[in-house]
Amino acid sequence: MPTRIVAPLVIQNAMRQTDGEQPRIAPVFTVLGRGYCLNPLDIATIGTARSGDLVASFATDDEAKRRIQDALDAVLRPF
C-alpha cells in the first residue's frame, strides 16, 4: 500500500505535558541540531506522496529505535 503510519515530531516546547511520563511517552530527538519530541498521541496514516523529502533517519540508531518503541508501547498497550 502506498501509505505509512507516522508519529509526528514537534518542537520540544510545543509538546503538551504528560506529567511524569513525559520522557517515556514523548522522547526528545535532535534533528538538524534542534530538539523535537516524538508525539505518539497523534499517530496517523498518510500517503507516501505526502511525506516529502527525507530529513533524518533513526534506522541505524538502536537507542533511538528503543525509545520510539517504548513510547509506542506506552500509548498502544492496554493497561
C-alpha positions in Angstrom: 0.0 0.0 0.0 1.3 3.5 -0.7 0.8 4.7 2.8 2.9 5.0 6.0 2.0 5.2 9.7 3.6 8.3 11.2 4.0 9.8 14.6 5.0 13.5 14.2 8.0 15.2 15.7 7.1 18.5 17.3 9.2 21.3 18.5 10.3 20.4 22.0 8.5 23.2 23.9 5.3 22.8 21.8 4.6 19.2 23.1 1.7 19.1 25.6 2.8 18.0 29.1 2.1 14.4 30.1 3.2 14.6 33.7 5.8 12.2 34.9 5.5 10.0 31.8 6.9 12.8 29.5 10.3 11.3 28.8 8.8 7.9 28.1 5.8 9.0 26.0 7.5 11.9 24.2 11.2 11.2 23.9 13.4 14.1 22.5 15.4 13.6 19.4 17.8 16.0 17.7 17.2 16.7 14.0 19.4 19.1 12.2 20.6 20.5 15.5 17.2 21.2 17.0 15.3 19.3 19.7 12.0 17.6 18.8 9.6 15.5 20.8 8.0 12.4 19.3 4.3 12.7 19.6 2.8 9.2 19.5 -0.6 10.6 20.7 -1.1 12.0 17.1 -0.3 8.8 15.1 -1.8 9.0 11.6 -1.7 7.3 8.3 -0.6 9.3 5.3 0.0 8.7 1.7 3.7 8.3 0.7 3.2 11.1 -1.9 2.5 13.5 1.0 5.6 12.5 3.1 8.0 14.9 1.5 11.8 14.6 1.4 13.7 12.5 3.9 15.2 14.9 6.5 16.6 12.4 9.1 16.5 8.7 9.8 16.9 6.7 13.1 17.1 3.4 11.2 20.6 2.7 12.4 20.3 4.2 15.8 19.4 1.4 18.2 18.9 3.6 21.2 16.5 5.9 19.2 14.6 2.9 18.0 14.3 1.5 21.5 12.9 4.9 22.8 10.5 5.1 19.9 9.2 1.6 20.6 8.9 2.3 24.3 6.8 5.4 23.5 4.5 3.4 21.2 4.2 0.6 23.8 3.2 3.2 26.4 0.5 4.6 24.2 -0.8 1.4 22.5 -0.6 -1.4 25.0 -3.6 -1.8 27.3 -3.1 -1.3 31.0 
